[in-house]
């Protein structure tokens, strides 16, 4: 595989990983963030701290423990192998699992903040009118907290695009299978190929900056038109 084809494959794999991870995170994080926003349990702070760990824990630490968990000697790795016939380590599925864990706080925290500012009297009114749980969530909660969902989706997607330590530890560097853009960039720098490194780094910088402009512009527009 030549360098151009390798970079295109890395870009496509990175976009796939970010899209799949963000979708899973939105599904998983919404009920978790809702519980954290409303719970008075003494264990809520423990769950909140666990979710936030990737914000301060070195990515290689997370990647190291995930790599151990993915091994055939452990429950997660052996269970996945028995179910699918494949290993989790050094596969796209393993990258998805690692990315979901590593990007979890970037999706949960914006949703939790949005839910904390949600007027719960509206839910009570909808319930008295016969609206079910799913109906209230789809037709009331999501529309009224769409800024939080948009922020969570953009941050989760952008953060997954830029992952390095976790994906290197659990996915290695297999072109076309686990080599994402950040790993391809590392390869170019290691080979002293700074021209191609500049192209990849500049592209990631421009993409991240554009997403942030979109995010803050959207939030500012919504805030000014309340």
Wavefront OBJ file of the C-alpha trace (Angstrom):
o trace
v 0.000 0.000 0.000
v 1.559 3.346 -1.095
v 1.637 6.338 1.227
v -1.276 8.177 -0.384
v -3.505 5.111 -0.265
v -2.360 4.450 3.307
v -3.266 7.986 4.392
v -6.669 7.787 2.692
v -7.306 4.450 4.403
v -6.291 5.980 7.749
v -8.646 8.926 7.163
v -11.567 6.646 6.272
v -10.901 4.398 9.263
v -10.701 7.421 11.584
v -14.008 8.808 10.307
v -15.653 5.394 10.714
v -14.291 5.068 14.231
v -15.451 8.561 15.214
v -18.927 8.028 13.734
v -19.492 4.612 15.356
v -18.058 5.756 18.694
v -20.165 8.941 18.781
v -23.345 7.021 17.967
v -22.718 4.488 20.731
v -21.759 7.233 23.176
v -24.952 9.206 22.586
v -27.051 6.088 23.186
v -25.125 5.054 26.307
v -24.493 8.508 27.738
v -28.044 9.895 27.596
v -29.527 7.639 30.321
v -26.305 7.806 32.350
v -26.213 11.610 32.211
v -29.927 11.766 33.064
v -29.364 9.614 36.146
v -26.344 11.677 37.231
v -28.303 14.908 36.781
v -31.210 13.721 38.923
v -29.779 11.177 41.343
v -29.350 11.893 45.042
v -27.559 8.583 45.624
v -24.326 8.633 47.587
v -22.800 6.592 44.780
v -23.492 9.245 42.134
v -20.240 11.045 42.915
v -18.326 7.766 42.515
v -19.934 7.149 39.119
v -19.277 10.761 38.129
v -15.617 10.456 39.098
v -15.300 7.181 37.173
v -16.779 8.759 34.045
v -14.382 11.726 34.353
v -11.228 9.605 34.834
v -10.175 9.783 31.150
v -9.926 13.579 31.496
v -6.902 13.304 33.795
v -5.627 9.738 33.407
v -2.842 9.261 30.826
v -4.293 7.548 27.717
v -1.562 4.913 27.833
v -2.754 3.848 31.296
v -6.279 3.305 29.986
v -4.887 1.546 26.922
v -2.680 -0.705 29.041
v -5.527 -1.927 31.253
v -7.818 -2.351 28.254
v -5.142 -4.421 26.537
v -5.026 -6.682 29.587
v -8.838 -6.864 29.671
v -8.870 -7.793 25.966
v -6.569 -10.781 26.484
v -8.034 -14.304 26.200
v -7.218 -14.863 29.885
v -9.763 -12.277 31.028
v -13.549 -12.282 31.002
v -14.033 -9.528 28.414
v -11.485 -10.895 25.951
v -12.509 -14.525 26.316
v -16.220 -13.677 26.179
v -15.787 -11.648 23.004
v -13.706 -14.419 21.386
v -16.307 -17.027 22.278
v -19.090 -14.835 20.887
v -17.443 -13.648 17.672
v -14.482 -15.941 17.090
v -12.154 -12.942 16.998
v -9.920 -11.141 19.460
v -10.694 -7.598 20.644
v -7.057 -6.519 20.737
v -5.631 -5.098 17.491
v -9.033 -4.936 15.791
v -11.488 -2.187 14.834
v -13.947 -3.479 17.440
v -11.284 -3.061 20.102
v -10.683 0.502 18.932
v -14.407 1.219 19.296
v -14.490 -0.117 22.866
v -11.417 1.903 23.824
v -12.721 5.038 22.129
v -16.095 4.794 23.874
v -14.379 4.612 27.262
v -11.838 7.331 26.503
v -14.357 9.798 25.048
v -17.142 9.072 27.551
v -16.756 12.259 29.671
v -16.806 14.468 26.581
v -20.345 13.258 25.866
v -21.727 12.610 29.350
v -20.748 15.956 30.884
v -22.444 18.255 28.315
v -25.586 16.106 28.487
v -25.537 16.127 32.275
v -25.249 19.920 32.308
v -28.134 20.216 29.854
v -30.316 17.882 31.899
v -29.545 19.765 35.124
v -31.018 22.915 33.578
v -34.076 21.093 32.269
v -37.417 22.148 33.742
v -38.700 18.906 35.261
v -42.170 20.367 35.754
v -42.631 19.922 32.003
v -42.088 16.175 32.422
v -44.649 16.026 35.198
v -47.147 17.873 33.018
v -46.503 15.537 30.075
v -46.887 12.505 32.325
v -50.262 13.701 33.591
v -51.330 13.993 29.940
v -50.512 10.329 29.371
v -47.123 10.621 27.655
v -44.951 7.524 28.178
v -41.278 7.496 29.134
v -39.996 7.070 25.574
v -42.481 9.633 24.255
v -41.357 12.187 26.847
v -37.707 11.554 26.039
v -38.060 11.780 22.257
v -40.570 14.612 22.035
v -39.725 16.704 25.071
v -36.295 16.109 26.543
v -34.274 15.841 23.309
v -35.816 18.909 21.587
v -35.398 21.062 24.701
v -31.802 19.951 25.306
v -30.681 19.839 21.675
v -27.819 22.248 22.400
v -26.433 19.782 24.916
v -26.805 16.903 22.449
v -25.128 18.899 19.673
v -22.246 19.826 21.979
v -21.859 16.240 23.176
v -21.897 14.826 19.638
v -19.346 17.315 18.277
v -16.988 16.968 21.238
v -17.218 13.171 21.184
v -16.574 13.036 17.442
v -13.665 15.502 17.531
v -12.049 13.847 20.534
v -12.210 10.428 18.911
v -10.640 11.832 15.733
v -7.570 12.931 17.684
v -6.972 9.864 19.868
v -3.457 8.464 19.979
v -2.323 6.763 23.181
v -5.317 4.501 23.697
v -5.635 3.411 20.067
v -1.897 2.744 19.793
v -1.918 0.552 22.903
v -4.958 -1.560 21.998
v -4.889 -1.372 18.201
v -1.233 -1.220 17.300
v -0.386 0.134 13.875
v -1.922 -2.096 11.209
v -2.524 -0.172 7.941
v -6.116 -0.475 6.771
v -7.243 -2.122 10.020
v -6.176 -0.110 13.082
v -3.975 2.680 11.719
v -5.897 5.913 12.330
v -4.742 9.399 11.351
v -2.913 10.132 14.602
v -0.895 6.909 14.202
v -0.160 7.690 10.543
v 1.070 11.136 11.607
v 3.371 9.527 14.169
v 4.746 7.219 11.457
v 5.571 10.189 9.196
v 7.344 12.047 12.014
v 9.268 8.926 13.004
v 10.376 8.550 9.370
v 11.361 12.274 9.305
v 8.822 12.802 6.522
v 7.769 16.212 7.800
v 6.038 17.265 4.595
v 3.407 14.527 4.881
v 3.318 15.022 8.646
v 2.471 18.698 8.056
v -0.389 17.746 5.743
v -1.931 15.376 8.275
v -1.312 17.609 11.295
v -2.594 20.680 9.470
v -5.688 18.823 8.326
v -6.491 17.636 11.850
v -5.878 21.132 13.219
v -8.167 22.742 10.629
v -10.863 20.108 11.155
v -10.804 20.480 14.946
v -10.847 24.272 14.736
v -13.760 24.228 12.287
v -15.757 21.907 14.571
v -15.167 24.179 17.551
v -16.216 27.256 15.566
v -19.369 25.400 14.529
v -20.033 24.354 18.122
v -19.517 27.757 19.733
v -21.297 29.536 16.907
v -24.311 27.262 17.293
v -24.404 27.723 21.070
v -23.994 31.511 20.820
v -26.757 31.750 18.225
v -29.147 29.692 20.364
v -28.295 31.709 23.492
v -28.920 35.020 21.743
v -32.254 33.864 20.310
v -33.788 32.570 23.513
l 1 2 3 4 5 6 7 8 9 10 11 12 13 14 15 16 17 18 19 20 21 22 23 24 25 26 27 28 29 30 31 32 33 34 35 36 37 38 39 40 41 42 43 44 45 46 47 48 49 50 51 52 53 54 55 56 57 58 59 60 61 62 63 64 65 66 67 68 69 70 71 72 73 74 75 76 77 78 79 80 81 82 83 84 85 86 87 88 89 90 91 92 93 94 95 96 97 98 99 100 101 102 103 104 105 106 107 108 109 110 111 112 113 114 115 116 117 118 119 120 121 122 123 124 125 126 127 128 129 130 131 132 133 134 135 136 137 138 139 140 141 142 143 144 145 146 147 148 149 150 151 152 153 154 155 156 157 158 159 160 161 162 163 164 165 166 167 168 169 170 171 172 173 174 175 176 177 178 179 180 181 182 183 184 185 186 187 188 189 190 191 192 193 194 195 196 197 198 199 200 201 202 203 204 205 206 207 208 209 210 211 212 213 214 215 216 217 218 219 220 221 222 223 224 225 226
